[in-house]
Amino acid sequence: MVKAAMTTPQAYFDTLAAITAVLVLKATIVNILIVRAALSSGIQRHPEDKKFALRGFFSALMFTFGPGANNEFWTRCTNNLRNILENEVFFCIIAYAYGAVTVASPMATVLIKVFLVMRLLHLFFHVFLPAQPFRAVFWMVGAIITVTLAVQIVMLKGSLLVLGSKDLAVLKGEL
């Protein structure tokens, strides 16, 4: 009797897809907040921004008044977007790879959900209610989850990184 290969449950990938979608929406909202703050506080990063004919229309559309209409908010949002790109993209890649090369346990599904919660809290304490050590703690938990998944992949598949005789034959043009 042949044993069927075990694979990661579809629920893991479905959860990861939903998490990825929420993270993308979060990044998009931060982008919108950056534009809003720039319009509100008169930040013009490029020469063409000064002569932008629709600037008034966009300012009205983006409700460029009230909270978050200053340079500090723009800086916080810009820094948060950089943090998003430095962390969340790599998490999504490694979480997908983890599910593809291992049989993800129910705990792995819990960990990727925890990552999402940590990143949402990190945004809140970075942009809306600036507070340390909360922001750093939430970032650290997310980073630990990312590193944990990456280390497990390397432990399981790291031997594939070693050049073997077949690889050398390919390099020599023999295969």
C-alpha positions in Angstrom: 0.0 0.0 0.0 1.4 3.4 -1.0 1.2 6.2 1.5 -0.2 9.4 0.2 2.1 12.4 0.6 1.1 14.7 3.4 0.6 18.3 2.4 -0.2 21.5 4.2 -4.0 21.8 4.8 -5.8 24.2 2.5 -6.9 26.1 5.5 -3.4 27.4 6.1 -3.1 28.8 2.6 -6.6 30.2 2.8 -5.7 32.0 6.0 -2.5 33.2 4.6 -4.3 34.6 1.5 -6.7 36.5 3.8 -3.8 37.8 5.9 -1.9 38.9 2.8 -5.0 40.7 1.6 -5.4 42.6 4.9 -1.7 43.5 4.9 -2.0 44.9 1.4 -5.1 46.9 2.3 -3.2 48.2 5.4 -0.3 49.3 3.2 -2.7 51.0 0.8 -4.4 52.9 3.6 -1.0 54.1 4.9 -0.3 55.3 1.3 -3.5 57.2 1.3 -2.7 58.7 4.7 0.7 59.8 3.3 -0.9 61.6 0.4 -3.5 63.2 2.7 -0.8 64.4 5.1 1.3 65.7 2.3 -1.6 67.6 0.8 -2.7 69.0 4.2 0.7 70.2 5.2 1.9 71.4 1.8 4.6 68.8 1.4 5.7 68.8 -2.2 8.3 66.2 -2.8 8.7 66.7 -6.5 8.8 69.8 -8.7 5.6 68.8 -10.6 3.7 68.7 -7.3 3.9 72.5 -7.1 2.1 73.0 -10.4 -0.4 70.1 -10.0 -3.6 71.5 -11.5 -5.9 69.0 -9.6 -4.2 69.6 -6.2 -7.3 71.4 -4.9 -9.6 68.6 -6.0 -7.4 66.0 -4.4 -7.2 68.1 -1.2 -11.0 68.2 -1.0 -11.4 64.5 -1.8 -8.9 63.5 0.9 -10.4 65.7 3.6 -7.1 67.5 4.3 -8.1 69.0 7.6 -8.3 67.8 11.2 -6.0 65.2 12.8 -3.2 63.9 10.8 -2.8 67.1 8.8 0.8 67.9 9.7 4.4 67.1 8.9 4.9 64.8 11.9 2.0 62.6 10.8 3.4 62.5 7.2 6.8 61.4 8.6 5.3 58.7 10.8 3.2 57.3 7.9 6.2 57.4 5.5 8.3 55.6 8.1 5.6 53.1 8.8 5.2 52.3 5.1 9.0 51.7 4.9 8.6 49.4 7.9 5.8 47.6 6.1 7.9 47.0 3.1 10.9 45.9 5.2 8.9 43.3 7.1 5.5 42.2 5.7 6.6 41.4 2.2 9.2 39.0 3.5 6.8 37.5 6.0 4.3 36.7 3.2 7.0 35.1 1.0 8.4 33.0 3.9 5.0 32.0 5.2 4.0 30.8 1.7 7.3 28.9 1.3 6.8 27.4 4.7 3.4 26.0 3.7 4.8 24.8 0.4 7.7 22.8 1.8 6.4 21.5 5.1 3.1 20.2 6.5 2.0 23.3 8.3 0.6 22.5 11.7 -2.4 24.2 13.2 0.1 26.1 15.3 1.6 27.6 12.1 -1.8 28.9 11.2 -2.1 30.5 14.7 1.3 32.0 14.3 0.5 33.7 11.0 -2.7 35.1 12.6 -0.6 36.4 15.5 1.7 38.1 13.0 -1.2 40.0 11.5 -2.4 41.1 14.9 1.1 42.3 15.8 1.5 44.2 12.6 -1.9 46.0 13.1 -0.9 46.9 16.6 2.5 48.1 15.4 0.7 50.4 12.9 -1.6 51.8 15.6 1.3 52.5 18.1 3.6 53.8 15.4 1.2 56.2 13.6 -1.9 56.9 15.7 -0.8 56.6 19.3 3.0 56.8 19.3 4.2 54.8 22.2 7.2 52.7 23.2 7.8 50.0 24.2 4.5 48.8 22.7 5.6 49.5 19.1 8.9 47.7 19.5 7.3 44.7 21.3 4.7 44.2 18.5 7.4 44.6 15.8 9.7 42.1 17.7 6.9 39.4 18.0 6.3 39.7 14.2 10.0 39.5 13.5 10.4 36.4 15.7 7.5 34.7 13.8 9.1 35.4 10.5 12.5 34.2 11.6 11.0 31.1 13.1 9.4 30.1 9.8 12.6 30.9 7.9 14.8 28.8 10.2 12.4 25.9 10.0 12.7 25.9 6.2 16.5 26.1 6.3 16.6 23.2 8.8 14.3 21.1 6.6 15.7 22.1 3.2 19.1 23.6 3.8 20.9 20.6 2.5 19.5 21.5 -1.0 21.8 24.6 -0.8 25.0 22.5 -1.0 26.5 22.0 -4.4 26.5 18.4 -5.3 28.1 16.4 -8.1 25.0 16.8 -10.3 25.2 20.6 -9.8 28.8 20.6 -10.8 28.1 18.6 -13.9 25.5 21.2 -14.8 28.0 24.0 -14.3 30.5 22.1 -16.5 27.9 21.8 -19.2 27.8 18.0 -19.0 24.0 17.8 -18.2 
